[in-house]
Amino acid sequence: MVLLIRNLPKNIKKEVKKELDYINKIYYLENELLFYKSIFKTHRNSAVFNLRIKSINGKRVWYDKVYNRMNMLHLLDKDDDVLEWLKPVRCER
């Protein structure tokens, strides 16, 4: 698409660039909407306040910190929360 825009007159370039930015914004928002709607397909029985947005290989996923305790935990990309969850719980007397 860059090759096509480069050869256009300057006044049309700005309009095309604005339209491309608008299309990119719509695409981004549509993907966000689909991701948030996926809660109802993947985590129907989960409380929303228990869900966290984490990633597996850079792809965002919903992680329920109550139900998916150890199943998915080792697959998640390591961040501060995941590293904290991986630490063993110390028993106090």
mmCIF file as gemmi writes it, N, C-alpha and C atoms, coordinates in Angstrom:
data_model
loop_
_atom_site.group_PDB
_atom_site.id
_atom_site.type_symbol
_atom_site.label_atom_id
_atom_site.label_alt_id
_atom_site.label_comp_id
_atom_site.label_asym_id
_atom_site.label_entity_id
_atom_site.label_seq_id
_atom_site.pdbx_PDB_ins_code
_atom_site.Cartn_x
_atom_site.Cartn_y
_atom_site.Cartn_z
_atom_site.occupancy
_atom_site.B_iso_or_equiv
_atom_site.pdbx_formal_charge
_atom_site.auth_seq_id
_atom_site.auth_asym_id
_atom_site.pdbx_PDB_model_num
ATOM 1 N N . MET Axp A 1 ? 0.821 -1.186 0 1 0 ? 1 A 1
ATOM 2 C CA . MET Axp A 1 ? 0 0 0 1 0 ? 1 A 1
ATOM 3 C C . MET Axp A 1 ? 0.868 1.255 0 1 0 ? 1 A 1
ATOM 4 N N . VAL Axp A 2 ? 2.044 1.19 0.565 1 0 ? 2 A 1
ATOM 5 C CA . VAL Axp A 2 ? 2.933 2.346 0.626 1 0 ? 2 A 1
ATOM 6 C C . VAL Axp A 2 ? 3.347 2.778 -0.773 1 0 ? 2 A 1
ATOM 7 N N . LEU Axp A 3 ? 3.583 1.842 -1.656 1 0 ? 3 A 1
ATOM 8 C CA . LEU Axp A 3 ? 3.974 2.191 -3.015 1 0 ? 3 A 1
ATOM 9 C C . LEU Axp A 3 ? 2.869 2.966 -3.723 1 0 ? 3 A 1
ATOM 10 N N . LEU Axp A 4 ? 1.645 2.628 -3.466 1 0 ? 4 A 1
ATOM 11 C CA . LEU Axp A 4 ? 0.533 3.33 -4.09 1 0 ? 4 A 1
ATOM 12 C C . LEU Axp A 4 ? 0.394 4.748 -3.551 1 0 ? 4 A 1
ATOM 13 N N . ILE Axp A 5 ? 0.572 4.909 -2.255 1 0 ? 5 A 1
ATOM 14 C CA . ILE Axp A 5 ? 0.419 6.224 -1.64 1 0 ? 5 A 1
ATOM 15 C C . ILE Axp A 5 ? 1.549 7.157 -2.066 1 0 ? 5 A 1
ATOM 16 N N . ARG Axp A 6 ? 2.729 6.637 -2.211 1 0 ? 6 A 1
ATOM 17 C CA . ARG Axp A 6 ? 3.89 7.457 -2.55 1 0 ? 6 A 1
ATOM 18 C C . ARG Axp A 6 ? 3.702 8.188 -3.873 1 0 ? 6 A 1
ATOM 19 N N . ASN Axp A 7 ? 3.03 7.604 -4.83 1 0 ? 7 A 1
ATOM 20 C CA . ASN Axp A 7 ? 2.876 8.196 -6.155 1 0 ? 7 A 1
ATOM 21 C C . ASN Axp A 7 ? 1.67 9.128 -6.274 1 0 ? 7 A 1
ATOM 22 N N . LEU Axp A 8 ? 0.899 9.264 -5.24 1 0 ? 8 A 1
ATOM 23 C CA . LEU Axp A 8 ? -0.277 10.126 -5.285 1 0 ? 8 A 1
ATOM 24 C C . LEU Axp A 8 ? 0.111 11.586 -5.048 1 0 ? 8 A 1
ATOM 25 N N . PRO Axp A 9 ? -0.717 12.524 -5.533 1 0 ? 9 A 1
ATOM 26 C CA . PRO Axp A 9 ? -0.479 13.936 -5.204 1 0 ? 9 A 1
ATOM 27 C C . PRO Axp A 9 ? -0.596 14.16 -3.696 1 0 ? 9 A 1
ATOM 28 N N . LYS Axp A 10 ? 0.065 15.223 -3.192 1 0 ? 10 A 1
ATOM 29 C CA . LYS Axp A 10 ? 0.163 15.441 -1.746 1 0 ? 10 A 1
ATOM 30 C C . LYS Axp A 10 ? -1.188 15.629 -1.07 1 0 ? 10 A 1
ATOM 31 N N . ASN Axp A 11 ? -2.112 16.362 -1.704 1 0 ? 11 A 1
ATOM 32 C CA . ASN Axp A 11 ? -3.395 16.599 -1.047 1 0 ? 11 A 1
ATOM 33 C C . ASN Axp A 11 ? -4.214 15.311 -0.926 1 0 ? 11 A 1
ATOM 34 N N . ILE Axp A 12 ? -4.051 14.413 -1.862 1 0 ? 12 A 1
ATOM 35 C CA . ILE Axp A 12 ? -4.763 13.126 -1.803 1 0 ? 12 A 1
ATOM 36 C C . ILE Axp A 12 ? -4.068 12.187 -0.826 1 0 ? 12 A 1
ATOM 37 N N . LYS Axp A 13 ? -2.746 12.3 -0.689 1 0 ? 13 A 1
ATOM 38 C CA . LYS Axp A 13 ? -2.001 11.462 0.247 1 0 ? 13 A 1
ATOM 39 C C . LYS Axp A 13 ? -2.537 11.619 1.665 1 0 ? 13 A 1
ATOM 40 N N . LYS Axp A 14 ? -2.803 12.852 2.065 1 0 ? 14 A 1
ATOM 41 C CA . LYS Axp A 14 ? -3.288 13.102 3.421 1 0 ? 14 A 1
ATOM 42 C C . LYS Axp A 14 ? -4.652 12.444 3.64 1 0 ? 14 A 1
ATOM 43 N N . GLU Axp A 15 ? -5.521 12.548 2.643 1 0 ? 15 A 1
ATOM 44 C CA . GLU Axp A 15 ? -6.849 11.95 2.767 1 0 ? 15 A 1
ATOM 45 C C . GLU Axp A 15 ? -6.768 10.429 2.833 1 0 ? 15 A 1
ATOM 46 N N . VAL Axp A 16 ? -5.917 9.857 1.987 1 0 ? 16 A 1
ATOM 47 C CA . VAL Axp A 16 ? -5.762 8.394 1.975 1 0 ? 16 A 1
ATOM 48 C C . VAL Axp A 16 ? -5.143 7.937 3.285 1 0 ? 16 A 1
ATOM 49 N N . LYS Axp A 17 ? -4.166 8.686 3.782 1 0 ? 17 A 1
ATOM 50 C CA . LYS Axp A 17 ? -3.536 8.318 5.046 1 0 ? 17 A 1
ATOM 51 C C . LYS Axp A 17 ? -4.546 8.382 6.188 1 0 ? 17 A 1
ATOM 52 N N . LYS Axp A 18 ? -5.404 9.405 6.207 1 0 ? 18 A 1
ATOM 53 C CA . LYS Axp A 18 ? -6.433 9.502 7.239 1 0 ? 18 A 1
ATOM 54 C C . LYS Axp A 18 ? -7.396 8.326 7.155 1 0 ? 18 A 1
ATOM 55 N N . GLU Axp A 19 ? -7.767 7.946 5.942 1 0 ? 19 A 1
ATOM 56 C CA . GLU Axp A 19 ? -8.676 6.812 5.779 1 0 ? 19 A 1
ATOM 57 C C . GLU Axp A 19 ? -8.022 5.506 6.221 1 0 ? 19 A 1
ATOM 58 N N . LEU Axp A 20 ? -6.746 5.327 5.889 1 0 ? 20 A 1
ATOM 59 C CA . LEU Axp A 20 ? -6.038 4.117 6.318 1 0 ? 20 A 1
ATOM 60 C C . LEU Axp A 20 ? -5.909 4.071 7.84 1 0 ? 20 A 1
ATOM 61 N N . ASP Axp A 21 ? -5.632 5.212 8.455 1 0 ? 21 A 1
ATOM 62 C CA . ASP Axp A 21 ? -5.571 5.259 9.916 1 0 ? 21 A 1
ATOM 63 C C . ASP Axp A 21 ? -6.915 4.908 10.524 1 0 ? 21 A 1
ATOM 64 N N . TYR Axp A 22 ? -7.986 5.416 9.92 1 0 ? 22 A 1
ATOM 65 C CA . TYR Axp A 22 ? -9.327 5.128 10.397 1 0 ? 22 A 1
ATOM 66 C C . TYR Axp A 22 ? -9.653 3.643 10.257 1 0 ? 22 A 1
ATOM 67 N N . ILE Axp A 23 ? -9.275 3.05 9.139 1 0 ? 23 A 1
ATOM 68 C CA . ILE Axp A 23 ? -9.513 1.614 8.923 1 0 ? 23 A 1
ATOM 69 C C . ILE Axp A 23 ? -8.713 0.789 9.916 1 0 ? 23 A 1
ATOM 70 N N . ASN Axp A 24 ? -7.469 1.175 10.182 1 0 ? 24 A 1
ATOM 71 C CA . ASN Axp A 24 ? -6.65 0.468 11.169 1 0 ? 24 A 1
ATOM 72 C C . ASN Axp A 24 ? -7.269 0.57 12.564 1 0 ? 24 A 1
ATOM 73 N N . LYS Axp A 25 ? -7.809 1.734 12.892 1 0 ? 25 A 1
ATOM 74 C CA . LYS Axp A 25 ? -8.446 1.916 14.187 1 0 ? 25 A 1
ATOM 75 C C . LYS Axp A 25 ? -9.684 1.028 14.304 1 0 ? 25 A 1
ATOM 76 N N . ILE Axp A 26 ? -10.485 0.965 13.26 1 0 ? 26 A 1
ATOM 77 C CA . ILE Axp A 26 ? -11.674 0.105 13.266 1 0 ? 26 A 1
ATOM 78 C C . ILE Axp A 26 ? -11.266 -1.361 13.421 1 0 ? 26 A 1
ATOM 79 N N . TYR Axp A 27 ? -10.237 -1.777 12.693 1 0 ? 27 A 1
ATOM 80 C CA . TYR Axp A 27 ? -9.75 -3.159 12.781 1 0 ? 27 A 1
ATOM 81 C C . TYR Axp A 27 ? -9.282 -3.47 14.202 1 0 ? 27 A 1
ATOM 82 N N . TYR Axp A 28 ? -8.548 -2.546 14.816 1 0 ? 28 A 1
ATOM 83 C CA . TYR Axp A 28 ? -8.052 -2.734 16.173 1 0 ? 28 A 1
ATOM 84 C C . TYR Axp A 28 ? -9.225 -2.852 17.158 1 0 ? 28 A 1
ATOM 85 N N . LEU Axp A 29 ? -10.194 -1.944 17.039 1 0 ? 29 A 1
ATOM 86 C CA . LEU Axp A 29 ? -11.341 -1.958 17.949 1 0 ? 29 A 1
ATOM 87 C C . LEU Axp A 29 ? -12.21 -3.206 17.768 1 0 ? 29 A 1
ATOM 88 N N . GLU Axp A 30 ? -12.323 -3.677 16.532 1 0 ? 30 A 1
ATOM 89 C CA . GLU Axp A 30 ? -13.086 -4.901 16.287 1 0 ? 30 A 1
ATOM 90 C C . GLU Axp A 30 ? -12.407 -6.1 16.939 1 0 ? 30 A 1
ATOM 91 N N . ASN Axp A 31 ? -11.076 -6.161 16.851 1 0 ? 31 A 1
ATOM 92 C CA . ASN Axp A 31 ? -10.35 -7.251 17.507 1 0 ? 31 A 1
ATOM 93 C C . ASN Axp A 31 ? -10.479 -7.172 19.021 1 0 ? 31 A 1
ATOM 94 N N . GLU Axp A 32 ? -10.44 -5.957 19.57 1 0 ? 32 A 1
ATOM 95 C CA . GLU Axp A 32 ? -10.634 -5.785 21.012 1 0 ? 32 A 1
ATOM 96 C C . GLU Axp A 32 ? -12.02 -6.266 21.435 1 0 ? 32 A 1
ATOM 97 N N . LEU Axp A 33 ? -13.026 -5.883 20.669 1 0 ? 33 A 1
ATOM 98 C CA . LEU Axp A 33 ? -14.398 -6.281 20.977 1 0 ? 33 A 1
ATOM 99 C C . LEU Axp A 33 ? -14.551 -7.798 20.945 1 0 ? 33 A 1
ATOM 100 N N . LEU Axp A 34 ? -13.987 -8.441 19.935 1 0 ? 34 A 1
ATOM 101 C CA . LEU Axp A 34 ? -14.064 -9.903 19.848 1 0 ? 34 A 1
ATOM 102 C C . LEU Axp A 34 ? -13.354 -10.563 21.018 1 0 ? 34 A 1
ATOM 103 N N . PHE Axp A 35 ? -12.221 -9.993 21.43 1 0 ? 35 A 1
ATOM 104 C CA . PHE Axp A 35 ? -11.492 -10.555 22.572 1 0 ? 35 A 1
ATOM 105 C C . PHE Axp A 35 ? -12.322 -10.448 23.845 1 0 ? 35 A 1
ATOM 106 N N . TYR Axp A 36 ? -12.932 -9.298 24.098 1 0 ? 36 A 1
ATOM 107 C CA . TYR Axp A 36 ? -13.727 -9.143 25.311 1 0 ? 36 A 1
ATOM 108 C C . TYR Axp A 36 ? -15.005 -9.966 25.262 1 0 ? 36 A 1
ATOM 109 N N . LYS Axp A 37 ? -15.575 -10.162 24.088 1 0 ? 37 A 1
ATOM 110 C CA . LYS Axp A 37 ? -16.762 -11.012 23.971 1 0 ? 37 A 1
ATOM 111 C C . LYS Axp A 37 ? -16.42 -12.481 24.18 1 0 ? 37 A 1
ATOM 112 N N . SER Axp A 38 ? -15.15 -12.846 23.993 1 0 ? 38 A 1
ATOM 113 C CA . SER Axp A 38 ? -14.751 -14.243 24.149 1 0 ? 38 A 1
ATOM 114 C C . SER Axp A 38 ? -14.861 -14.722 25.591 1 0 ? 38 A 1
ATOM 115 N N . ILE Axp A 39 ? -14.991 -13.804 26.54 1 0 ? 39 A 1
ATOM 116 C CA . ILE Axp A 39 ? -15.194 -14.208 27.946 1 0 ? 39 A 1
ATOM 117 C C . ILE Axp A 39 ? -16.398 -15.134 28.052 1 0 ? 39 A 1
ATOM 118 N N . PHE Axp A 40 ? -17.463 -14.799 27.344 1 0 ? 40 A 1
ATOM 119 C CA . PHE Axp A 40 ? -18.71 -15.54 27.473 1 0 ? 40 A 1
ATOM 120 C C . PHE Axp A 40 ? -18.643 -16.912 26.814 1 0 ? 40 A 1
ATOM 121 N N . LYS Axp A 41 ? -17.663 -17.133 25.961 1 0 ? 41 A 1
ATOM 122 C CA . LYS Axp A 41 ? -17.51 -18.452 25.336 1 0 ? 41 A 1
ATOM 123 C C . LYS Axp A 41 ? -16.544 -19.331 26.121 1 0 ? 41 A 1
ATOM 124 N N . THR Axp A 42 ? -15.469 -18.742 26.616 1 0 ? 42 A 1
ATOM 125 C CA . THR Axp A 42 ? -14.433 -19.547 27.24 1 0 ? 42 A 1
ATOM 126 C C . THR Axp A 42 ? -14.563 -19.654 28.756 1 0 ? 42 A 1
ATOM 127 N N . HIS Axp A 43 ? -15.133 -18.655 29.405 1 0 ? 43 A 1
ATOM 128 C CA . HIS Axp A 43 ? -15.193 -18.638 30.87 1 0 ? 43 A 1
ATOM 129 C C . HIS Axp A 43 ? -16.61 -18.315 31.352 1 0 ? 43 A 1
ATOM 130 N N . ARG Axp A 44 ? -17.549 -19.112 30.95 1 0 ? 44 A 1
ATOM 131 C CA . ARG Axp A 44 ? -18.944 -18.861 31.329 1 0 ? 44 A 1
ATOM 132 C C . ARG Axp A 44 ? -19.167 -18.943 32.827 1 0 ? 44 A 1
ATOM 133 N N . ASN Axp A 45 ? -18.48 -19.847 33.507 1 0 ? 45 A 1
ATOM 134 C CA . ASN Axp A 45 ? -18.717 -20.066 34.934 1 0 ? 45 A 1
ATOM 135 C C . ASN Axp A 45 ? -17.772 -19.284 35.825 1 0 ? 45 A 1
ATOM 136 N N . SER Axp A 46 ? -16.974 -18.415 35.265 1 0 ? 46 A 1
ATOM 137 C CA . SER Axp A 46 ? -16.007 -17.662 36.052 1 0 ? 46 A 1
ATOM 138 C C . SER Axp A 46 ? -16.562 -16.301 36.439 1 0 ? 46 A 1
ATOM 139 N N . ALA Axp A 47 ? -16.128 -15.827 37.583 1 0 ? 47 A 1
ATOM 140 C CA . ALA Axp A 47 ? -16.457 -14.461 37.989 1 0 ? 47 A 1
ATOM 141 C C . ALA Axp A 47 ? -15.49 -13.522 37.266 1 0 ? 47 A 1
ATOM 142 N N . VAL Axp A 48 ? -16.015 -12.442 36.734 1 0 ? 48 A 1
ATOM 143 C CA . VAL Axp A 48 ? -15.198 -11.542 35.916 1 0 ? 48 A 1
ATOM 144 C C . VAL Axp A 48 ? -14.056 -10.948 36.73 1 0 ? 48 A 1
ATOM 145 N N . PHE Axp A 49 ? -14.263 -10.694 38.013 1 0 ? 49 A 1
ATOM 146 C CA . PHE Axp A 49 ? -13.191 -10.095 38.804 1 0 ? 49 A 1
ATOM 147 C C . PHE Axp A 49 ? -12.057 -11.073 39.084 1 0 ? 49 A 1
ATOM 148 N N . ASN Axp A 50 ? -12.236 -12.365 38.804 1 0 ? 50 A 1
ATOM 149 C CA . ASN Axp A 50 ? -11.145 -13.337 38.93 1 0 ? 50 A 1
ATOM 150 C C . ASN Axp A 50 ? -10.336 -13.469 37.646 1 0 ? 50 A 1
ATOM 151 N N . LEU Axp A 51 ? -10.819 -12.918 36.557 1 0 ? 51 A 1
ATOM 152 C CA . LEU Axp A 51 ? -10.146 -13.065 35.267 1 0 ? 51 A 1
ATOM 153 C C . LEU Axp A 51 ? -9.043 -12.027 35.095 1 0 ? 51 A 1
ATOM 154 N N . ARG Axp A 52 ? -7.968 -12.455 34.502 1 0 ? 52 A 1
ATOM 155 C CA . ARG Axp A 52 ? -6.845 -11.574 34.175 1 0 ? 52 A 1
ATOM 156 C C . ARG Axp A 52 ? -6.503 -11.761 32.707 1 0 ? 52 A 1
ATOM 157 N N . ILE Axp A 53 ? -6.064 -10.706 32.063 1 0 ? 53 A 1
ATOM 158 C CA . ILE Axp A 53 ? -5.596 -10.799 30.68 1 0 ? 53 A 1
ATOM 159 C C . ILE Axp A 53 ? -4.107 -11.099 30.732 1 0 ? 53 A 1
ATOM 160 N N . LYS Axp A 54 ? -3.755 -12.266 30.258 1 0 ? 54 A 1
ATOM 161 C CA . LYS Axp A 54 ? -2.356 -12.692 30.192 1 0 ? 54 A 1
ATOM 162 C C . LYS Axp A 54 ? -2.071 -13.101 28.754 1 0 ? 54 A 1
ATOM 163 N N . SER Axp A 55 ? -0.86 -13.524 28.484 1 0 ? 55 A 1
ATOM 164 C CA . SER Axp A 55 ? -0.527 -13.906 27.112 1 0 ? 55 A 1
ATOM 165 C C . SER Axp A 55 ? 0.215 -15.237 27.098 1 0 ? 55 A 1
ATOM 166 N N . ILE Axp A 56 ? -0.005 -15.954 26.013 1 0 ? 56 A 1
ATOM 167 C CA . ILE Axp A 56 ? 0.72 -17.193 25.735 1 0 ? 56 A 1
ATOM 168 C C . ILE Axp A 56 ? 1.358 -16.999 24.367 1 0 ? 56 A 1
ATOM 169 N N . ASN Axp A 57 ? 2.672 -16.978 24.336 1 0 ? 57 A 1
ATOM 170 C CA . ASN Axp A 57 ? 3.435 -16.72 23.105 1 0 ? 57 A 1
ATOM 171 C C . ASN Axp A 57 ? 3 -15.415 22.434 1 0 ? 57 A 1
ATOM 172 N N . GLY Axp A 58 ? 2.714 -14.392 23.223 1 0 ? 58 A 1
ATOM 173 C CA . GLY Axp A 58 ? 2.35 -13.092 22.688 1 0 ? 58 A 1
ATOM 174 C C . GLY Axp A 58 ? 0.881 -12.931 22.352 1 0 ? 58 A 1
ATOM 175 N N . LYS Axp A 59 ? 0.106 -13.999 22.393 1 0 ? 59 A 1
ATOM 176 C CA . LYS Axp A 59 ? -1.326 -13.916 22.098 1 0 ? 59 A 1
ATOM 177 C C . LYS Axp A 59 ? -2.089 -13.774 23.405 1 0 ? 59 A 1
ATOM 178 N N . ARG Axp A 60 ? -2.98 -12.787 23.471 1 0 ? 60 A 1
ATOM 179 C CA . ARG Axp A 60 ? -3.715 -12.522 24.7 1 0 ? 60 A 1
ATOM 180 C C . ARG Axp A 60 ? -4.757 -13.605 24.958 1 0 ? 60 A 1
ATOM 181 N N . VAL Axp A 61 ? -4.844 -13.996 26.213 1 0 ? 61 A 1
ATOM 182 C CA . VAL Axp A 61 ? -5.825 -14.993 26.652 1 0 ? 61 A 1
ATOM 183 C C . VAL Axp A 61 ? -6.389 -14.552 27.994 1 0 ? 61 A 1
ATOM 184 N N . TRP Axp A 62 ? -7.548 -15.099 28.338 1 0 ? 62 A 1
ATOM 185 C CA . TRP Axp A 62 ? -8.125 -14.874 29.655 1 0 ? 62 A 1
ATOM 186 C C . TRP Axp A 62 ? -7.608 -15.956 30.592 1 0 ? 62 A 1
ATOM 187 N N . TYR Axp A 63 ? -7.189 -15.561 31.768 1 0 ? 63 A 1
ATOM 188 C CA . TYR Axp A 63 ? -6.723 -16.52 32.77 1 0 ? 63 A 1
ATOM 189 C C . TYR Axp A 63 ? -7.546 -16.321 34.037 1 0 ? 63 A 1
ATOM 190 N N . ASP Axp A 64 ? -8.183 -17.381 34.487 1 0 ? 64 A 1
ATOM 191 C CA . ASP Axp A 64 ? -8.94 -17.344 35.731 1 0 ? 64 A 1
ATOM 192 C C . ASP Axp A 64 ? -8.021 -17.822 36.841 1 0 ? 64 A 1
ATOM 193 N N . LYS Axp A 65 ? -7.696 -16.926 37.749 1 0 ? 65 A 1
ATOM 194 C CA . LYS Axp A 65 ? -6.722 -17.265 38.789 1 0 ? 65 A 1
ATOM 195 C C . LYS Axp A 65 ? -7.273 -18.227 39.836 1 0 ? 65 A 1
ATOM 196 N N . VAL Axp A 66 ? -8.582 -18.503 39.814 1 0 ? 66 A 1
ATOM 197 C CA . VAL Axp A 66 ? -9.168 -19.448 40.756 1 0 ? 66 A 1
ATOM 198 C C . VAL Axp A 66 ? -9.292 -20.833 40.133 1 0 ? 66 A 1
ATOM 199 N N . TYR Axp A 67 ? -9.915 -20.939 38.966 1 0 ? 67 A 1
ATOM 200 C CA . TYR Axp A 67 ? -10.164 -22.247 38.354 1 0 ? 67 A 1
ATOM 201 C C . TYR Axp A 67 ? -8.964 -22.817 37.607 1 0 ? 67 A 1
ATOM 202 N N . ASN Axp A 68 ? -8.246 -22.029 36.878 1 0 ? 68 A 1
ATOM 203 C CA . ASN Axp A 68 ? -7.127 -22.52 36.059 1 0 ? 68 A 1
ATOM 204 C C . ASN Axp A 68 ? -5.814 -22.449 36.82 1 0 ? 68 A 1
ATOM 205 N N . ARG Axp A 69 ? -5.832 -22.768 38.044 1 0 ? 69 A 1
ATOM 206 C CA . ARG Axp A 69 ? -4.671 -22.509 38.879 1 0 ? 69 A 1
ATOM 207 C C . ARG Axp A 69 ? -3.38 -23.089 38.291 1 0 ? 69 A 1
ATOM 208 N N . MET Axp A 70 ? -3.309 -24.362 38.027 1 0 ? 70 A 1
ATOM 209 C CA . MET Axp A 70 ? -2.048 -24.935 37.562 1 0 ? 70 A 1
ATOM 210 C C . MET Axp A 70 ? -2.112 -25.421 36.119 1 0 ? 70 A 1
ATOM 211 N N . ASN Axp A 71 ? -3.295 -25.551 35.546 1 0 ? 71 A 1
ATOM 212 C CA . ASN Axp A 71 ? -3.404 -26.078 34.19 1 0 ? 71 A 1
ATOM 213 C C . ASN Axp A 71 ? -2.671 -25.198 33.18 1 0 ? 71 A 1
ATOM 214 N N . MET Axp A 72 ? -2.98 -23.918 33.191 1 0 ? 72 A 1
ATOM 215 C CA . MET Axp A 72 ? -2.424 -22.999 32.201 1 0 ? 72 A 1
ATOM 216 C C . MET Axp A 72 ? -1.26 -22.175 32.729 1 0 ? 72 A 1
ATOM 217 N N . LEU Axp A 73 ? -1.03 -22.212 34.004 1 0 ? 73 A 1
ATOM 218 C CA . LEU Axp A 73 ? -0.07 -21.298 34.621 1 0 ? 73 A 1
ATOM 219 C C . LEU Axp A 73 ? 1.33 -21.426 34.038 1 0 ? 73 A 1
ATOM 220 N N . HIS Axp A 74 ? 1.758 -22.64 33.75 1 0 ? 74 A 1
ATOM 221 C CA . HIS Axp A 74 ? 3.115 -22.837 33.222 1 0 ? 74 A 1
ATOM 222 C C . HIS Axp A 74 ? 3.211 -22.47 31.742 1 0 ? 74 A 1
ATOM 223 N N . LEU Axp A 75 ? 2.077 -22.349 31.06 1 0 ? 75 A 1
ATOM 224 C CA . LEU Axp A 75 ? 2.088 -21.964 29.65 1 0 ? 75 A 1
ATOM 225 C C . LEU Axp A 75 ? 2.151 -20.458 29.448 1 0 ? 75 A 1
ATOM 226 N N . LEU Axp A 76 ? 1.749 -19.691 30.462 1 0 ? 76 A 1
ATOM 227 C CA . LEU Axp A 76 ? 1.67 -18.24 30.327 1 0 ? 76 A 1
ATOM 228 C C . LEU Axp A 76 ? 3.059 -17.622 30.182 1 0 ? 76 A 1
ATOM 229 N N . ASP Axp A 77 ? 3.108 -16.507 29.443 1 0 ? 77 A 1
ATOM 230 C CA . ASP Axp A 77 ? 4.348 -15.735 29.371 1 0 ? 77 A 1
ATOM 231 C C . ASP Axp A 77 ? 4.641 -15.177 30.761 1 0 ? 77 A 1
ATOM 232 N N . LYS Axp A 78 ? 5.899 -15.178 31.132 1 0 ? 78 A 1
ATOM 233 C CA . LYS Axp A 78 ? 6.276 -14.778 32.481 1 0 ? 78 A 1
ATOM 234 C C . LYS Axp A 78 ? 6.235 -13.261 32.627 1 0 ? 78 A 1
ATOM 235 N N . ASP Axp A 79 ? 5.438 -12.802 33.599 1 0 ? 79 A 1
ATOM 236 C CA . ASP Axp A 79 ? 5.441 -11.409 34.009 1 0 ? 79 A 1
ATOM 237 C C . ASP Axp A 79 ? 5.411 -11.395 35.536 1 0 ? 79 A 1
ATOM 238 N N . ASP Axp A 80 ? 5.278 -10.242 36.141 1 0 ? 80 A 1
ATOM 239 C CA . ASP Axp A 80 ? 5.35 -10.151 37.603 1 0 ? 80 A 1
ATOM 240 C C . ASP Axp A 80 ? 4.267 -10.988 38.289 1 0 ? 80 A 1
ATOM 241 N N . ASP Axp A 81 ? 3.039 -10.929 37.781 1 0 ? 81 A 1
ATOM 242 C CA . ASP Axp A 81 ? 1.953 -11.699 38.39 1 0 ? 81 A 1
ATOM 243 C C . ASP Axp A 81 ? 2.191 -13.201 38.275 1 0 ? 81 A 1
ATOM 244 N N . VAL Axp A 82 ? 2.572 -13.646 37.108 1 0 ? 82 A 1
ATOM 245 C CA . VAL Axp A 82 ? 2.774 -15.086 36.884 1 0 ? 82 A 1
ATOM 246 C C . VAL Axp A 82 ? 3.921 -15.595 37.749 1 0 ? 82 A 1
ATOM 247 N N . LEU Axp A 83 ? 4.994 -14.843 37.838 1 0 ? 83 A 1
ATOM 248 C CA . LEU Axp A 83 ? 6.113 -15.267 38.685 1 0 ? 83 A 1
ATOM 249 C C . LEU Axp A 83 ? 5.704 -15.335 40.152 1 0 ? 83 A 1
ATOM 250 N N . GLU Axp A 84 ? 4.852 -14.406 40.571 1 0 ? 84 A 1
ATOM 251 C CA . GLU Axp A 84 ? 4.358 -14.429 41.952 1 0 ? 84 A 1
ATOM 252 C C . GLU Axp A 84 ? 3.461 -15.643 42.189 1 0 ? 84 A 1
ATOM 253 N N . TRP Axp A 85 ? 2.616 -15.961 41.219 1 0 ? 85 A 1
ATOM 254 C CA . TRP Axp A 85 ? 1.725 -17.118 41.343 1 0 ? 85 A 1
ATOM 255 C C . TRP Axp A 85 ? 2.499 -18.432 41.34 1 0 ? 85 A 1
ATOM 256 N N . LEU Axp A 86 ? 3.653 -18.461 40.699 1 0 ? 86 A 1
ATOM 257 C CA . LEU Axp A 86 ? 4.451 -19.688 40.627 1 0 ? 86 A 1
ATOM 258 C C . LEU Axp A 86 ? 5.22 -19.968 41.923 1 0 ? 86 A 1
ATOM 259 N N . LYS Axp A 87 ? 5.393 -18.96 42.745 1 0 ? 87 A 1
ATOM 260 C CA . LYS Axp A 87 ? 6.122 -19.165 43.987 1 0 ? 87 A 1
ATOM 261 C C . LYS Axp A 87 ? 5.321 -20.083 44.898 1 0 ? 87 A 1
ATOM 262 N N . PRO Axp A 88 ? 5.994 -21.024 45.574 1 0 ? 88 A 1
ATOM 263 C CA . PRO Axp A 88 ? 5.266 -21.91 46.492 1 0 ? 88 A 1
ATOM 264 C C . PRO Axp A 88 ? 4.776 -21.127 47.715 1 0 ? 88 A 1
ATOM 265 N N . VAL Axp A 89 ? 3.654 -21.554 48.238 1 0 ? 89 A 1
ATOM 266 C CA . VAL Axp A 89 ? 3.078 -20.905 49.415 1 0 ? 89 A 1
ATOM 267 C C . VAL Axp A 89 ? 3.772 -21.453 50.643 1 0 ? 89 A 1
ATOM 268 N N . ARG Axp A 90 ? 4.241 -20.551 51.483 1 0 ? 90 A 1
ATOM 269 C CA . ARG Axp A 90 ? 4.978 -20.957 52.686 1 0 ? 90 A 1
ATOM 270 C C . ARG Axp A 90 ? 3.985 -21.169 53.827 1 0 ? 90 A 1
ATOM 271 N N . CYS Axp A 91 ? 4.152 -22.297 54.511 1 0 ? 91 A 1
ATOM 272 C CA . CYS Axp A 91 ? 3.279 -22.602 55.648 1 0 ? 91 A 1
ATOM 273 C C . CYS Axp A 91 ? 3.837 -21.941 56.885 1 0 ? 91 A 1
ATOM 274 N N . GLU Axp A 92 ? 2.977 -21.313 57.627 1 0 ? 92 A 1
ATOM 275 C CA . GLU Axp A 92 ? 3.351 -20.654 58.887 1 0 ? 92 A 1
ATOM 276 C C . GLU Axp A 92 ? 2.834 -21.488 60.044 1 0 ? 92 A 1
ATOM 277 N N . ARG Axp A 93 ? 3.576 -21.538 61.108 1 0 ? 93 A 1
ATOM 278 C CA . ARG Axp A 93 ? 3.113 -22.252 62.302 1 0 ? 93 A 1
ATOM 279 C C . ARG Axp A 93 ? 2.561 -21.31 63.299 1 0 ? 93 A 1
